[in-house]
Amino acid sequence: MPATPCARIRWYATAPRASAGQLRTVENGQLCRYWVPRLRGRNVMWNGRYKFPDRDKAVGAARAFREACRQEVEALAAGANSDAEAAQAAKEQHR
């Protein structure tokens, strides 16, 4: 797993498939089973939720998280391009 936040976002954004894993907990003396969204074998949280009642909802949350990461990578790339263009324009002004 990458160490920097930007690399981690890119790592999740390029995940080949979304999946879900089971989570078992004891609540009020009862064994409860939930599904958690996963990307690249790691549990992810979407909109503050990580436990879902069924597998389809958990996989959907993993896909939504991956798509949000893709959009953030695109925004970071666009910001980096605009920063580079601004630096180039500033260099040209000082000539």
C-alpha positions in Angstrom: 0.0 0.0 0.0 1.4 3.4 -1.0 2.6 5.7 1.8 1.5 9.1 0.6 -2.2 10.2 0.4 -2.1 11.1 -3.3 -0.5 7.7 -4.2 -3.1 5.9 -2.0 -5.9 7.7 -3.8 -4.5 6.7 -7.2 -4.0 3.1 -5.9 -7.6 2.8 -5.0 -8.8 4.6 -8.2 -7.0 2.0 -10.3 -8.4 -1.0 -8.4 -9.4 -3.6 -11.0 -12.5 -4.9 -9.2 -14.7 -4.0 -6.3 -15.6 -6.8 -3.8 -17.2 -7.3 -0.4 -16.2 -9.3 2.7 -18.1 -10.5 5.7 -17.8 -9.0 9.1 -19.2 -10.8 12.1 -19.8 -9.0 15.4 -21.7 -9.6 18.6 -24.4 -7.1 19.3 -26.7 -7.4 22.3 -25.6 -11.0 22.7 -26.5 -11.9 19.1 -24.0 -12.8 16.4 -24.6 -10.4 13.5 -23.2 -10.7 10.0 -22.5 -7.6 7.9 -20.8 -7.0 4.5 -18.0 -4.5 4.1 -16.9 -2.9 0.9 -13.4 -3.8 -0.3 -10.9 -2.6 -2.9 -7.6 -4.4 -3.4 -8.3 -6.6 -0.4 -8.7 -3.6 2.0 -11.9 -2.5 3.7 -13.1 0.9 2.6 -15.6 3.3 4.1 -18.1 5.2 1.9 -20.1 8.2 3.3 -19.2 7.2 6.9 -20.5 3.7 6.5 -18.6 0.5 6.4 -21.2 -2.1 7.4 -24.0 -3.0 5.0 -26.8 -5.5 5.4 -26.2 -7.3 2.0 -23.4 -7.9 -0.4 -24.8 -6.0 -3.3 -24.9 -2.7 -1.3 -21.4 -3.3 -0.1 -20.1 -3.9 -3.6 -22.0 -0.8 -4.8 -20.3 1.3 -2.0 -16.9 0.0 -3.0 -17.6 1.0 -6.6 -18.8 4.4 -5.5 -15.6 4.9 -3.5 -13.4 3.8 -6.4 -15.3 6.3 -8.7 -14.8 9.1 -6.1 -11.1 8.3 -6.0 -11.0 8.5 -9.9 -12.6 11.9 -9.9 -10.2 13.1 -7.2 -7.2 11.9 -9.2 -8.6 13.7 -12.3 -9.1 16.9 -10.2 -5.5 16.6 -8.8 -4.1 16.2 -12.3 -6.1 19.2 -13.6 -4.8 21.2 -10.6 -1.2 20.2 -11.3 -1.6 21.1 -15.0 -3.1 24.5 -14.1 -0.3 25.1 -11.6 2.3 24.3 -14.2 0.6 26.6 -16.7 0.5 29.4 -14.2 4.3 28.9 -13.4 5.0 29.0 -17.1 3.0 32.2 -17.6 4.8 33.8 -14.7 8.2 32.9 -16.2 7.1 34.4 -19.5 5.9 37.7 -17.8 9.3 38.2 -16.1 11.2 37.9 -19.4 
